[in-house]
Amino acid sequence: MEHAGLDLATIGLLALICQWLAWQLKLPAILMLLVAGIAAGPVTGLLDPDALFGELLFPLVSLAVAVILFEGSLTLNFRELGGHGRTVRRLVTWGALITGITGILAAHLLLGLSWEMASVLGALLVVTGPTVILPMLQTLRAREHLTQILRWEGILIDPMGAIGAVLVYEFVALGSGSEAATQTLVLFAQTALIGFGLGIAGGYLWGLVLRRHWLPRQLHSFGTLMLMLTLFSASNLLFHESGLLTVTVMGVWMANMRGVPTRPIIEFKETLSVLLISGLFILLAARLTVDQLALLSWPAWAFLAVLVGVARPLTVWLCTLGSGLEPREKALLAFISPRGIVAAAVASLFALRLEEVGVPGAEMLVPVTFLVIISTVVSQSLLSRPLASWLGVQRPSPDGILIIGANQVARQVATQLKEAGVSVVLADSSWDAIQLAKRAGLTTYYGDPLSEHAAQHLELSGIGYLLPLSPYRELNDLAALHFEHLLGRDRVFRLAVDEGRRANRPHGQALDHLPLLFGRDVTFAKLSRLVAEGGVVQRLHFGEKTRMETQRHAHGGRWLPLLCIGPSGRVRLATAEGGLTPRRGDTLVSLVFADSPGLTPQPAS
């Protein structure tokens, strides 16, 4: 115990390195975390979680899984489920059932597990999850409707699959030591009654507290966390292992209760979840033993083959009947189904509990689940993009634009882009600005565009460029650094700042390599002032007789070219380094303004 503090700090540092490597390699972080845990545990023996935490290990894992499930269930809004097509609804309902039944049969016949343990394993491996799907989709560039199907399936099946897995586990855990099926059903009913009862009551009452502002806003996230953990513990005290069901139901209820401000809570839980997930998976992987890894013989690989090669294609084929999808589009959907964080966390928790009560086959849960996770994440991350290219279902290079900010300048630019046929999304944390943008018919995202919530819900399919048009230069800079990794260096831009503020710009040097948008003296403050003084963003189609100099002279020089849209929809932006030269057939978007001393429009090159 004398080195426990150093061990915990080392785990945190190792988790940080894993997260950074995953970000650099554009891979799901869970893969790096699991590999690091296996290396630190069974391979080298440097980390022994049982010796480090002792009897506290099970309670800590339980609380961490409760937070992860609650955070995931907070994103399950049934209105979103109904608005993303029949195929998505089928995949997260009937598709989950088909995958679960196929997994159960394969686990029983190939792994030799009892029907009870096979049911737990099959239910666990239904869940994919957004944390592994979304990084893959960012590099896949599949057709937009395929991206939408995979994206929403991953988001929605996470909490729904977790509910199913928890219910199956409760049934098995309660019935494993009972000879009477009737008694088992009674115990299961008690678990469901307490789980749903406490979950609904807690979600409703706490929703009222938040909706009516009976608690200061700065305590919303902290209060929600404390109440959730209290209900989790109380539920387990009333009836053993009913707490997971309670917190999942509570999260779903709050997500679908009108007027409850869950967005700040979700953002707080995201930060906490990153911390818990990072440490948790290193610890869980480190608990694997050489004996458990030895269980991964040919039956385990055969089970994996059935899950990937039979269950998923069968699920996609049945759930896409009458959908109008092409066979090659269905083939891509059938290939992509990586398992993720919820499966690993819940499998480890269930295994700990089932081993305690002596359920035969419980030792197979964790190694088989980890085999499926690592195999599907590695193979599908490496092969999905080449497969999409070979099948011919990739989109061309995206030309949509993400604008950071929904202020008056951003709205005018976005309106002209939309009317010219360019896909555009405005992201802002100002509710009033977002509402004005929505009234103008623009696509918006309300919240922090750099958050984990944005990674799951900010629609980036078709987005190829980033325009930082926020009044907050720190946000503009951080957004440029964040999206450069996703979109590429030549598709992310920076905005000029006043000379007096450049010295206090924390990320200035890290952005120097990015193109300077519109001109060297075109700051957001100047753009905002020009628009406030009557400046208007306009479009102009360039024909054979249209000339830049003619247009500039017609406006008396009070004219700032912003960007060009080609006949094919390709966007070219004006920069300080390259200027802007419209070609015949282009549509030029520019800002026409009144006299404004101190602003020199960038000349055409």
JOSUL-V511357 format. One record per run of one state. SS is the DSSP state (2 for helix, 1 for strand, 0 for the rest). FROM is the first residue (numbers start at 1). TO is the last residue. Records with the same first field share a line. If there is no record, write none. Layout:
BEGIN
SS: FROM-TO + FROM-TO
END
This chain:
BEGIN
0: 1-3 + 26-28 + 44-48 + 54-55 + 74-77 + 83-84 + 93-93 + 111-114 + 125-129 + 141-141 + 143-143 + 176-180 + 212-216 + 239-242 + 256-262 + 287-289 + 295-297 + 320-326 + 336-340 + 357-363 + 392-393 + 395-399 + 405-407 + 420-423 + 429-430 + 440-442 + 447-451 + 458-462 + 469-472 + 488-488 + 495-495 + 497-498 + 503-508 + 512-514 + 518-522 + 533-535 + 542-547 + 555-558 + 566-570 + 574-574 + 576-578 + 580-586 + 593-605
2: 4-25 + 29-43 + 49-53 + 56-73 + 78-82 + 85-92 + 94-110 + 115-124 + 130-140 + 144-175 + 181-211 + 217-238 + 243-255 + 263-286 + 290-294 + 298-319 + 327-335 + 341-356 + 364-391 + 408-419 + 431-439 + 452-457 + 473-487 + 489-491 + 499-502 + 509-511 + 524-532 + 548-554
1: 142-142 + 394-394 + 400-404 + 424-428 + 443-446 + 463-468 + 492-494 + 496-496 + 515-517 + 523-523 + 536-541 + 559-565 + 571-573 + 575-575 + 579-579 + 587-592
END
